[in-house]
Amino acid sequence: MKLFRILLRAAWKTVIGAAIAGLLNGISTAGLIALINGALHHSQVLGAFLPWAFLGLALLLLLTHFASQVLLVRAAQQALLEMRLLLSRRILASPLRQLEGIGTAQLLATLTDDVDAVSRSFSALPNLFNAIAIVLGCLLYMGWLSPILFFALVALIGIGTSSYLFLASKARRFLKRARDEQDHLFQHFRTLTEGNKELKLNQNRRVAFINEDLQPTAEITRQQNQLGFTVFAIAASWGQLLLFVTIGFFLFTLPHILGVSSTVLSGYVLTIIYLMLPMQQVIDAIPIFSRASVALSKVESLQLTLADSPQDSQLSTHETDGLKPWQKLQLVGVTHSYHSGGAEQPITFTLGPLYLEFAAGEIIFIVGGNGSGKSTLAKIITGLYVPESGDIFLDALKIDDRNREAYRQQFATVFSDFYLFDRLLGLEPSHLVEQVPQYLERLRLSHKVTLQGDRFSTTNLSQGERKRLGLLTAYLEDRPVYVFDEWAADQDPLFRDFFYRKLLPELKERGKTIFVISHDDRYFDLGDRLIKLDYGQVAVAH
């Protein structure tokens, strides 16, 4: 049902038009069968109108089939487009901690495997809808021929449908288990690509990874999918058997019991034989829709629901016009916790409670050992993490859900795990683009990178050079606050000195507030403030 809600939400007018065309298609199909059955029994009622009636219904069948197919294809593709965009917006609108908890592997599996499963179901919709329309039209015709035989047929269809759905529910469980394993498989694929150098350099590790991780997970996925589709094949074969049993029942049993006329009997048999193809199309579509249903359930389990309207999925637009210039940033009783380990041995790391105050235009160094909470503090300051307790204030303005989006627009960042975009996304003013060659020259990148339109000629650079290019985009954003997370760690000594002694003071002269996460203690004297963290607590603040 979720699939049809998505389809109706995306293009309900088109779906209604397709439904009407499909209904006419089913009626014209039933009419053609009735004409054929009448012609076989030399009906005198139709007479000379038979050829013209046959031609008219054939043309109606052709036009309605084409119309319903085209309309449903259009609706399905529109629904798929909106689902992809909605899912992308949901991911962008979801809290960072939630996405980190889901993990990159599951998100990639959702954006690829789950979307592909839903796409296949939408592609199957046109044939399915037409098949259902034909089945309904034929059932109406058979009900008109003989109500008694119709009820007998409905009873047989009910038995067959119930048994098929029972087997289909078993198959769906196997498909669900296969989908759960897909997350682990995507995690192994990440290991394969991101850890490729390490795997190449260590044969034992490479063999263990293939034999103990990748192959068993892939084998379980294959096995569960195979079991699911095997059960569906058994159910489909059972459905076909019941169809022939039904034909035999109407041919050899019911005529002796009810004394049915040859015209009615031939009409039923002819219609049932004609129904074999559309019924098979319905049966073939059920595994596709079962897999799509599993995919949507997986999306729902990640709390990335597709059930809401597209408008509800937009990023927060409350007070996004910007905040007034501020003089003071305060963290009052702010805490944030990480939970890991099992239920029996939970491991918790808590940052805070933090009581910190920063003035606009300062250079603040954030220091501490690995795992002390420096990057977490940076994510809290930038609004990427919502404090579990406590509050953040800009002057007297409390940051909450109404203005958090506007608050985030105060920051330009280069995190240690930053992503380097190959385009100047969101930087439309021409005067900004005109500054790029100057910055490339100053950051010693002009010999490797040029700007072609709004796209960099390459991002295939060393880590230090990639950070310089990330710094360039941060410069162009021209935000009130800059956050650099271990930015200088991958720079050579000369450029590291240039960053601390030249670039940071220039930003300060422009009135920018700068947070620098660093281990370079020889440059701490350049800062106005120093915050030292020790296992989540502020050890030094001056």
C-alpha positions as CSV (number, residue, x, y, z in Angstrom):
1,M,0.0,0.0,0.0
2,K,2.9,2.4,0.6
3,L,3.9,2.1,-3.0
4,F,0.5,3.1,-4.2
5,R,0.4,6.0,-1.7
6,I,3.7,7.2,-3.1
7,L,2.3,6.8,-6.6
8,L,-0.9,8.7,-5.9
9,R,0.9,11.5,-4.1
10,A,3.2,12.0,-7.0
11,A,0.6,12.0,-9.8
12,W,-2.9,11.2,-8.7
13,K,-4.6,12.8,-11.7
14,T,-2.5,10.7,-14.1
15,V,-3.3,7.6,-12.0
16,I,-7.0,8.3,-12.2
17,G,-6.8,8.7,-15.9
18,A,-4.9,5.5,-16.2
19,A,-7.4,3.7,-14.0
20,I,-10.3,4.9,-16.3
21,A,-8.4,3.8,-19.4
22,G,-7.7,0.4,-17.7
23,L,-11.3,-0.1,-16.8
24,L,-12.3,0.6,-20.4
25,N,-9.6,-1.8,-21.5
26,G,-11.0,-4.5,-19.3
27,I,-14.6,-3.9,-20.6
28,S,-13.5,-4.0,-24.2
29,T,-11.6,-7.2,-23.5
30,A,-14.7,-8.8,-22.0
31,G,-16.8,-7.5,-24.9
32,L,-14.5,-9.1,-27.5
33,I,-14.6,-12.4,-25.7
34,A,-18.4,-12.1,-25.6
35,L,-18.5,-11.4,-29.4
36,I,-16.1,-14.3,-30.1
37,N,-18.2,-16.7,-28.0
38,G,-21.4,-15.5,-29.7
39,A,-19.9,-15.9,-33.2
40,L,-18.8,-19.5,-32.3
41,H,-22.3,-20.3,-31.4
42,H,-23.8,-18.5,-34.4
43,S,-25.8,-16.0,-32.4
44,Q,-28.6,-14.4,-34.4
45,V,-28.7,-11.3,-32.1
46,L,-25.6,-9.7,-33.4
47,G,-26.1,-10.5,-37.0
48,A,-24.6,-8.0,-39.4
49,F,-23.3,-5.8,-36.6
50,L,-20.8,-8.4,-35.4
51,P,-17.9,-7.3,-37.7
52,W,-18.4,-3.7,-36.9
53,A,-18.8,-4.3,-33.2
54,F,-15.7,-6.5,-33.2
55,L,-13.7,-3.7,-35.0
56,G,-14.9,-1.0,-32.7
57,L,-14.1,-3.0,-29.5
58,A,-10.6,-3.9,-31.0
59,L,-9.9,-0.3,-31.6
60,L,-11.1,0.6,-28.1
61,L,-8.9,-2.2,-26.7
62,L,-5.9,-0.8,-28.6
63,L,-6.4,2.8,-27.6
64,T,-7.2,2.1,-23.9
65,H,-4.2,-0.2,-23.5
66,F,-1.9,2.3,-25.0
67,A,-3.4,5.2,-22.9
68,S,-3.2,3.3,-19.6
69,Q,0.4,2.1,-20.4
70,V,1.6,5.6,-21.2
71,L,-0.2,7.3,-18.3
72,L,1.1,4.7,-15.8
73,V,4.7,4.9,-17.1
74,R,4.5,8.7,-16.7
75,A,3.1,8.4,-13.2
76,A,5.6,5.7,-12.1
77,Q,8.6,7.7,-13.3
78,Q,7.3,10.8,-11.6
79,A,6.8,8.9,-8.4
80,L,10.3,7.4,-8.7
81,L,11.8,10.9,-9.2
82,E,10.0,12.3,-6.2
83,M,10.9,9.3,-4.1
84,R,14.6,9.8,-4.9
85,L,14.5,13.5,-4.2
86,L,12.5,13.0,-1.0
87,L,14.9,10.4,0.3
88,S,17.8,12.7,-0.5
89,R,16.1,15.5,1.3
90,R,15.3,13.3,4.3
91,I,19.0,12.3,4.6
92,L,20.1,16.0,4.4
93,A,17.4,17.0,6.9
94,S,18.2,14.1,9.4
95,P,20.4,14.9,12.4
96,L,24.0,14.1,11.8
97,R,24.2,11.8,14.8
98,Q,21.3,9.7,13.4
99,L,23.1,9.4,10.0
100,E,26.3,8.4,11.8
101,G,24.4,5.8,13.7
102,I,22.9,4.4,10.5
103,G,26.3,4.2,8.9
104,T,27.5,4.9,5.3
105,A,27.0,1.3,4.3
106,Q,23.3,1.2,5.1
107,L,22.7,4.6,3.5
108,L,24.4,3.5,0.3
109,A,22.4,0.2,0.3
110,T,19.2,2.3,0.7
111,L,20.1,4.7,-2.1
112,T,21.1,2.0,-4.5
113,D,19.6,-1.4,-3.7
114,D,16.3,-0.2,-2.1
115,V,15.7,2.5,-4.7
116,D,16.4,0.0,-7.4
117,A,13.8,-2.4,-5.9
118,V,11.2,0.3,-5.8
119,S,12.1,1.3,-9.3
120,R,11.5,-2.2,-10.6
121,S,8.1,-2.3,-8.9
122,F,7.1,1.0,-10.5
123,S,8.3,-0.3,-13.9
124,A,6.0,-3.4,-13.4
125,L,3.0,-1.2,-12.6
126,P,1.7,-0.6,-16.1
127,N,1.4,-4.3,-17.1
128,L,0.0,-5.1,-13.6
129,F,-2.7,-2.5,-13.8
130,N,-3.7,-3.6,-17.3
131,A,-3.7,-7.2,-16.2
132,I,-6.0,-6.4,-13.2
133,A,-8.3,-4.4,-15.5
134,I,-8.6,-7.3,-17.9
135,V,-9.3,-9.8,-15.0
136,L,-12.0,-7.5,-13.6
137,G,-13.6,-7.1,-17.0
138,C,-13.6,-10.8,-17.6
139,L,-15.0,-11.6,-14.2
140,L,-17.9,-9.1,-14.9
141,Y,-18.6,-10.9,-18.1
142,M,-18.6,-14.3,-16.4
143,G,-20.9,-13.0,-13.7
144,W,-23.3,-11.9,-16.4
145,L,-23.2,-15.2,-18.2
146,S,-24.0,-17.3,-15.1
147,P,-24.1,-16.0,-11.5
148,I,-24.0,-19.6,-10.1
149,L,-20.8,-20.5,-12.0
150,F,-19.4,-17.1,-11.1
151,F,-19.7,-17.8,-7.4
152,A,-18.1,-21.2,-7.9
153,L,-15.2,-19.5,-9.7
154,V,-14.8,-16.9,-7.0
155,A,-14.6,-19.6,-4.4
156,L,-11.8,-21.4,-6.4
157,I,-10.0,-18.1,-6.9
158,G,-10.2,-17.4,-3.2
159,I,-8.7,-20.8,-2.4
160,G,-5.9,-20.2,-4.9
161,T,-5.2,-16.6,-3.7
162,S,-5.1,-17.6,-0.1
163,S,-2.7,-20.4,-0.6
164,Y,-0.5,-18.2,-2.9
165,L,-0.4,-15.4,-0.4
166,F,0.5,-17.8,2.4
167,L,3.5,-19.0,0.4
168,A,4.3,-15.4,-0.6
169,S,4.5,-14.4,3.1
170,K,7.0,-17.2,3.7
171,A,9.0,-16.0,0.7
172,R,9.0,-12.4,1.9
173,R,10.7,-13.4,5.1
174,F,13.6,-14.8,3.1
175,L,13.8,-11.6,1.1
176,K,13.8,-9.6,4.3
177,R,16.7,-11.6,5.7
178,A,18.6,-11.2,2.4
179,R,18.0,-7.4,2.6
180,D,19.4,-7.3,6.2
181,E,22.5,-9.0,5.0
182,Q,22.8,-6.5,2.2
183,D,23.9,-3.9,4.7
184,H,26.8,-6.1,5.8
185,L,27.7,-6.8,2.2
186,F,27.9,-3.0,1.4
187,Q,30.1,-2.6,4.5
188,H,32.4,-5.2,3.0
189,F,32.4,-3.4,-0.4
190,R,33.5,-0.3,1.5
191,T,36.3,-2.3,3.0
192,L,37.2,-3.6,-0.5
193,T,37.5,-0.1,-2.0
194,E,38.7,2.0,0.9
195,G,41.1,-0.6,2.3
196,N,42.4,-1.7,-1.0
197,K,46.0,-0.7,-0.4
198,E,46.1,-2.5,2.9
199,L,44.6,-5.6,1.5
200,K,47.1,-5.7,-1.4
201,L,50.0,-5.3,1.0
202,N,49.0,-8.1,3.4
203,Q,48.1,-11.4,1.8
204,N,46.9,-13.1,5.0
205,R,44.6,-10.2,5.7
206,R,43.3,-10.3,2.1
207,V,42.6,-14.0,2.2
208,A,40.9,-13.7,5.6
209,F,38.7,-10.8,4.4
210,I,37.6,-12.8,1.3
211,N,37.1,-16.1,3.1
212,E,35.8,-14.9,6.5
213,D,33.9,-11.7,5.7
214,L,33.0,-11.1,2.1
215,Q,32.2,-14.6,0.8
216,P,30.1,-15.8,3.8
217,T,28.0,-12.6,3.7
218,A,27.6,-12.8,-0.1
219,E,26.7,-16.5,0.3
220,I,24.0,-15.8,2.9
221,T,22.5,-13.1,0.8
222,R,22.5,-15.4,-2.3
223,Q,20.9,-18.2,-0.2
224,Q,18.1,-16.1,1.3
225,N,17.3,-14.5,-2.1
226,Q,17.3,-18.0,-3.7
227,L,15.0,-19.4,-1.1
228,G,12.6,-16.5,-1.4
229,F,12.3,-16.6,-5.1
230,T,12.1,-20.4,-5.1
231,V,9.1,-20.2,-2.8
232,F,7.6,-17.7,-5.2
233,A,8.2,-20.1,-8.0
234,I,6.5,-22.9,-6.1
235,A,3.6,-20.5,-5.4
236,A,3.4,-19.6,-9.1
237,S,3.4,-23.2,-10.2
238,W,0.7,-23.9,-7.7
239,G,-1.3,-21.1,-9.1
240,Q,-1.0,-22.4,-12.6
241,L,-2.1,-25.9,-11.5
242,L,-5.2,-24.4,-9.8
243,L,-6.0,-22.6,-13.0
244,F,-6.0,-25.8,-15.1
245,V,-7.9,-27.6,-12.3
246,T,-10.5,-24.8,-12.6
247,I,-10.8,-25.3,-16.3
248,G,-11.2,-29.1,-15.8
249,F,-13.8,-28.5,-13.1
250,F,-15.8,-26.3,-15.4
251,L,-15.4,-28.7,-18.3
252,F,-16.1,-32.1,-16.7
253,T,-17.8,-31.6,-13.4
254,L,-20.1,-28.5,-13.2
255,P,-22.0,-29.2,-16.5
256,H,-23.2,-32.5,-15.1
257,I,-24.1,-31.0,-11.7
258,L,-25.8,-27.7,-12.8
259,G,-26.8,-28.5,-16.4
260,V,-25.0,-25.5,-17.9
261,S,-25.6,-24.7,-21.5
262,S,-22.8,-25.1,-24.0
263,T,-22.8,-21.4,-24.8
264,V,-22.2,-20.5,-21.1
265,L,-19.7,-23.2,-20.7
266,S,-17.7,-22.3,-23.7
267,G,-17.8,-18.7,-22.7
268,Y,-16.3,-19.6,-19.3
269,V,-13.6,-21.8,-20.7
270,L,-12.7,-19.3,-23.4
271,T,-12.5,-16.5,-20.8
272,I,-10.4,-18.5,-18.3
273,I,-8.0,-19.5,-21.0
274,Y,-7.7,-15.9,-22.1
275,L,-7.1,-14.9,-18.4
276,M,-4.1,-17.2,-18.1
277,L,-1.7,-14.5,-19.4
278,P,-2.9,-11.5,-17.3
279,M,-3.2,-13.8,-14.3
280,Q,0.4,-14.9,-14.9
281,Q,1.4,-11.2,-15.1
282,V,-0.2,-10.6,-11.7
283,I,1.6,-13.6,-10.2
284,D,4.9,-12.5,-11.7
285,A,4.5,-9.0,-10.2
286,I,4.0,-10.2,-6.6
287,P,7.7,-11.1,-6.0
288,I,8.8,-7.7,-7.4
289,F,6.3,-5.9,-5.1
290,S,7.3,-8.0,-2.2
291,R,10.9,-7.0,-2.6
292,A,9.9,-3.4,-3.0
293,S,7.9,-3.7,0.2
294,V,10.9,-5.0,2.0
295,A,13.0,-2.1,0.7
296,L,10.4,0.4,1.9
297,S,10.3,-1.3,5.3
298,K,14.1,-0.9,5.5
299,V,13.8,2.8,4.7
300,E,11.2,3.2,7.4
301,S,13.4,1.4,9.9
302,L,16.1,4.0,9.3
303,Q,13.5,6.7,10.2
304,L,13.8,8.1,6.6
305,T,10.1,7.7,6.0
306,L,8.7,8.4,2.5
307,A,5.1,8.5,3.7
308,D,4.9,12.3,4.3
309,S,4.3,14.8,1.6
310,P,7.3,16.1,-0.3
311,Q,6.8,19.6,1.2
312,D,7.3,18.2,4.7
313,S,10.7,16.8,3.7
314,Q,12.3,20.2,3.0
315,L,15.2,21.3,5.1
316,S,14.2,23.6,7.9
317,T,13.3,27.0,6.5
318,H,12.6,28.8,9.8
319,E,14.4,32.0,10.0
320,T,16.9,31.1,7.3
321,D,17.3,34.7,6.2
322,G,20.2,35.0,8.5
323,L,20.9,36.2,12.1
324,K,21.9,39.6,13.2
325,P,25.6,40.3,13.8
326,W,26.5,39.0,17.2
327,Q,29.3,39.6,19.8
328,K,29.1,36.6,22.1
329,L,28.7,32.8,21.6
330,Q,27.9,30.9,24.8
331,L,27.6,27.2,25.7
332,V,25.7,26.8,28.9
333,G,25.6,23.3,30.5
334,V,26.0,21.6,27.1
335,T,26.5,17.8,27.1
336,H,26.8,15.2,24.4
337,S,27.3,11.4,24.9
338,Y,28.4,8.5,22.8
339,H,27.2,5.0,23.6
340,S,29.0,1.9,22.4
341,G,29.5,-1.7,23.5
342,G,26.8,-4.3,24.3
343,A,23.9,-4.0,26.6
344,E,25.8,-5.9,29.3
345,Q,28.9,-3.8,29.1
346,P,27.9,-0.3,27.9
347,I,30.7,2.1,27.1
348,T,29.7,5.8,27.4
349,F,31.8,8.9,26.6
350,T,30.3,12.2,27.7
351,L,31.4,15.6,26.6
352,G,30.6,18.2,29.2
353,P,28.8,19.8,30.8
354,L,30.4,22.7,29.1
355,Y,30.3,26.3,30.2
356,L,32.2,28.3,27.6
357,E,32.0,31.8,26.2
358,F,33.6,33.1,23.0
359,A,33.8,36.6,21.7
360,A,33.4,37.5,18.0
361,G,36.6,38.1,16.2
362,E,38.7,35.7,18.4
363,I,41.1,33.0,17.4
364,I,40.4,30.0,19.6
365,F,42.6,27.0,19.8
366,I,40.9,23.7,20.9
367,V,43.5,21.2,22.0
368,G,43.6,17.8,23.8
369,G,44.5,14.2,23.3
370,N,43.0,11.9,20.8
371,G,39.4,11.0,21.8
372,S,39.2,14.0,24.2
373,G,36.1,15.4,22.4
374,K,37.7,18.1,20.2
375,S,35.8,17.3,17.0
376,T,32.6,16.6,18.9
377,L,32.9,20.1,20.4
378,A,33.4,21.6,17.0
379,K,30.2,19.8,15.7
380,I,28.3,21.1,18.7
381,I,29.5,24.7,18.1
382,T,28.6,24.5,14.4
383,G,25.1,23.1,15.1
384,L,25.8,19.8,13.5
385,Y,25.1,18.1,16.8
386,V,22.2,19.1,18.9
387,P,23.1,19.2,22.6
388,E,21.6,16.5,24.7
389,S,21.2,19.0,27.5
390,G,22.1,22.6,27.9
391,D,21.8,25.5,25.5
392,I,23.7,27.5,23.0
393,F,23.2,31.3,22.8
394,L,24.2,34.0,20.3
395,D,24.1,37.0,22.5
396,A,20.7,36.7,24.1
397,L,19.3,34.5,21.3
398,K,18.8,30.9,22.3
399,I,19.5,28.4,19.4
400,D,16.7,25.9,19.0
401,D,14.8,24.1,16.2
402,R,13.3,27.4,14.9
403,N,16.7,29.0,14.1
404,R,19.2,26.2,14.0
405,E,19.3,26.2,10.2
406,A,20.1,29.9,10.2
407,Y,22.7,29.4,13.0
408,R,24.5,26.8,10.9
409,Q,24.9,29.3,8.1
410,Q,27.3,31.2,10.3
411,F,30.0,28.6,9.8
412,A,32.5,27.7,7.1
413,T,34.4,24.5,8.0
414,V,37.2,22.2,6.9
415,F,36.8,19.1,9.1
416,S,39.5,16.4,9.3
417,D,37.1,14.1,7.4
418,F,35.9,16.8,5.0
419,Y,34.4,16.1,1.6
420,L,35.8,18.0,-1.4
421,F,33.2,19.1,-3.9
422,D,34.5,19.3,-7.5
423,R,32.1,22.3,-8.2
424,L,31.6,25.7,-6.6
425,L,28.1,24.7,-5.4
426,G,26.0,27.5,-4.1
427,L,28.5,30.2,-5.0
428,E,26.8,32.1,-7.9
429,P,28.0,35.7,-7.6
430,S,30.6,36.3,-10.3
431,H,32.9,38.3,-8.1
432,L,33.5,35.2,-5.9
433,V,34.4,33.1,-8.9
434,E,36.8,35.8,-10.1
435,Q,38.8,35.4,-6.9
436,V,39.5,31.7,-7.5
437,P,42.6,32.1,-9.7
438,Q,44.1,34.4,-7.0
439,Y,43.4,31.9,-4.2
440,L,44.8,29.0,-6.3
441,E,48.0,30.9,-6.8
442,R,48.3,31.9,-3.1
443,L,47.6,28.3,-2.0
444,R,50.1,27.0,-4.4
445,L,47.6,25.0,-6.4
446,S,47.6,26.9,-9.7
447,H,50.1,24.5,-11.3
448,K,47.7,21.6,-10.7
449,V,44.2,23.0,-10.6
450,T,42.3,25.4,-12.8
451,L,38.6,26.5,-12.7
452,Q,36.7,25.5,-15.8
453,G,33.3,27.2,-15.6
454,D,32.2,26.5,-12.0
455,R,34.1,23.2,-11.8
456,F,37.7,22.4,-10.7
457,S,39.8,20.7,-13.4
458,T,40.7,18.0,-10.9
459,T,40.4,16.9,-7.3
460,N,42.9,14.1,-7.7
461,L,45.4,15.6,-5.3
462,S,47.4,14.8,-2.2
463,Q,45.6,15.1,1.1
464,G,47.4,18.3,1.9
465,E,46.5,19.8,-1.5
466,R,42.9,18.7,-1.1
467,K,42.7,20.5,2.2
468,R,44.0,23.6,0.6
469,L,41.3,23.4,-2.1
470,G,38.8,22.9,0.8
471,L,40.2,26.0,2.4
472,L,39.6,27.9,-0.8
473,T,35.9,27.0,-0.9
474,A,35.7,28.0,2.8
475,Y,37.2,31.4,1.9
476,L,34.7,31.9,-0.8
477,E,31.8,31.1,1.5
478,D,32.8,34.2,3.6
479,R,31.0,33.2,6.7
480,P,31.4,35.0,10.1
481,V,33.0,31.9,11.8
482,Y,35.6,29.5,10.5
483,V,36.4,26.0,11.9
484,F,39.6,24.2,11.0
485,D,39.9,20.6,12.3
486,E,43.5,19.5,12.2
487,W,43.8,21.4,8.9
488,A,47.6,21.9,9.0
489,A,48.3,18.2,9.9
490,D,49.0,17.3,6.3
491,Q,50.9,20.4,5.2
492,D,54.6,20.8,4.8
493,P,56.4,22.9,7.4
494,L,56.6,26.0,5.2
495,F,52.9,26.0,4.3
496,R,51.9,25.1,7.9
497,D,53.8,28.2,9.1
498,F,52.1,30.3,6.3
499,F,48.7,29.1,7.5
500,Y,49.2,30.0,11.1
501,R,51.1,33.2,10.8
502,K,49.6,34.6,7.6
503,L,46.2,33.2,6.8
504,L,44.7,33.1,10.3
505,P,45.6,36.7,11.2
506,E,44.2,37.9,7.9
507,L,40.9,36.2,8.6
508,K,40.9,37.8,12.1
509,E,41.6,41.2,10.5
510,R,38.4,40.7,8.5
511,G,36.5,40.3,11.7
512,K,36.1,36.5,11.5
513,T,35.9,34.2,14.5
514,I,38.2,31.2,14.1
515,F,38.2,27.9,15.9
516,V,41.3,25.8,15.3
517,I,41.7,22.2,16.4
518,S,45.4,21.6,16.5
519,H,48.3,19.8,18.1
520,D,50.8,22.4,16.9
521,D,51.6,23.9,20.3
522,R,54.3,26.2,18.8
523,Y,51.6,28.3,17.4
524,F,49.3,28.5,20.4
525,D,50.6,32.0,21.2
526,L,48.8,33.3,18.1
527,G,45.4,32.6,19.6
528,D,43.3,34.7,21.8
529,R,41.9,31.7,23.7
530,L,42.9,28.2,24.4
531,I,40.5,25.4,25.4
532,K,42.0,22.1,26.4
533,L,39.8,19.1,26.7
534,D,40.7,16.0,28.7
535,Y,38.3,13.0,28.2
536,G,35.3,15.2,27.6
537,Q,36.0,17.8,30.3
538,V,37.5,21.2,30.1
539,A,40.9,21.0,31.7
540,V,42.1,24.5,30.7
541,A,40.2,27.5,29.4
542,H,42.0,30.9,29.2
